[in-house]
């Protein structure tokens, strides 16, 4: 949910925020497409990397999150339009990969008969709470306190995602160790 707040907190407000950085309104609207388009190669590349790392999806998500936080800081503080466009492209790649990989981790963790339910439940929370908070909450905060409220809300959401991914990272290590032990015991008993 916190990753969705970051995603929609950036994407939904690109047309409103970028004119404060000197972009034309028309160009700012096109940049939403660049942000979305960057997701395609980002998800494919990060998914392949997580497979190459033998399913270390939380690790890949965590690395993406660190890059995403660096991009967010640059996005909100830079005055260079070229840097902002580049960062939006990179940010699109880095934010969609964890969203996809977290969904994959959830589906891998539940029994086959519950995959549909878990996916629906997760999507409900992501869209109802994440997207609503990103659009309605940030809109109200910006109206009252200015754009600094938007960046602060997005930083808090990224911080929550950071803490939760650190937890998942340690859990993932334990699960992989348990799976390796079970596989070793199974192959040892069949030999």
N, C-alpha and C positions, 0 to 999 in steps of 0.2 A: 504494500500500500504506500509506503514512504517513497519507494522508487517511482510509483505512478504520480505521486505529488510532485516530485522533481520533474518528471517527464512533461506532465501537463502544465506545471508551473512555468516551465521554459517555453514549451511549444505554443500554448494558448496565448501567451503574452508577448510573443515576438513582434506581432504587428503594432502593439501598443508601446512596447519598451524601446525598440530600435530607433524610432523617430527621435527619442531623447538623446540618441547617440549620433544624430546627423543623417540617418538613413531616410530616404523617401518612403512614404507609406506603401507605395506600390512595390518597391524593392523589398521592404520588410515582409510583405505578404509572400513574396516568392521564396524568401529564406525559410519559411515554414516547410516548404517542399524540400529544400536542401537538407534540413534537419531530419525529415522523415525518410528521404531517399538514402541517407547515410546508414540507416538501420539495416538495409539489406546486406551489404558486404560485412558490416560489423557483426551481425548475428551469425552469419555463415563462418566467418573467420574465427570468432570466439568459440563457437560451438565445436569447430574442428580442433581448436587448441585444447578445449576441455576433454575431447575424446582422446587426443594424443597424450594427455596427462592422465590417462586411465580413469576418467570420470571425475576428476577433481574440479567439479563445477563451482563449488563455493570459492575455491582459490581463484579461478578465472573471474568470477563475479567481484571478488574483493579487489583484484588488480584493476578491473574496469572501474570500480567505484573510486579508487584512489585517483585514476586518471580523470574521471568525471568531476571529482571535487576540484582538481587543478584547473580543469576547463571552466567550471562554474566561476571560480575566482577570477580567471582571466576574462570571461564573458562579462561579468558585472563591473570589472575595474578598467578594462581596456578602452581606449578612445580611438584606436585604429580600426577602421572599417574592415580592412583586409584581415586583420587578426580576428575580429569578431566573426566574420564569415567562415574562416578556417576553423575556429573553435566550435562554431555551431555544427559544422560537418563532423568533426571529431566527436563532439558531444553526442550527436545522434547515434554514432557507432557505439559509443561506450555506454549509453543508457539503455538501449534496446537489448543488448546482449544479456545483461543481468536480468532484465525482465523475463526474457525467454528462458534463460538457464534456471532461474528460480522456479518457474513453472515446471520445467523438466525435472528438477530435484523433487518437487512435491509429488509429481506423478510417479517417479521412481520409488518414492518412500511409502506409498500407499498400496494396498492389495489391488489386484487388477479389477475387482468388482467395484472399487470405490474411485477409480480414476475420473470418471465423469462427474461424480459428486464433488470431488476435491477441486477439479478444474473449475467447475461452476461456482463453488463457494469462494475460491480464490479470486476469480474474475469479478464476482459480486463486490467483494471488499475493495478490490483495486479500482473498479470504476465508480462505484457508489461513493466510497469515502475518499479515495485518492484523487479522482478527477474532480469531484465536487469541491473538495478542499482546495485543489489547485485553481479552479476557476472562480468559484464564489468567494471563498475565504480570501484568496490573494486579491481579487478585485475589490473587495470591501476594505482590506488593509491598505491597498495602494491609494484608494480614494481618500482615506483618512490620514495616512502617514507618508505617502509617497512611495517611490520605487524601492527605497531601502527596506521597506517592509516585505516586499516581494523577495528580495535576495535573502533576507533574514529567514523567512519562512522556508525557502528552498534549502538554505544551509542547515536548518534544524532537521528537515526531512532527510537530507543526505547524512547528517550525523546519526540519526536513528537507524538508517540503513547500514551505516558503518558498524554500529554496535551489534546489530543483529547478524550481519555477515561475519563478524569476528566470532560470534557464538557458533554459527553454522560451520565456519572453517575448522574449529576445534572438534565439533561433532562429526564432521566429515572425516577427519583424520582417524577418529575412534572407529567409525563404521568401516572404513577401508581396512583398518588393522584387523577388525573382527572378521570381515569377509576373507581376508588373506589367511587368517588362522583357520577358519572353517574349511577353506579350499585345501589347505595343506593337510589338515586332519583327514579330510575325505579322500584325498589322493593317497595318503599314507595307509589308510585302512583297506583300500582296494588293491594295493600292490601286492 
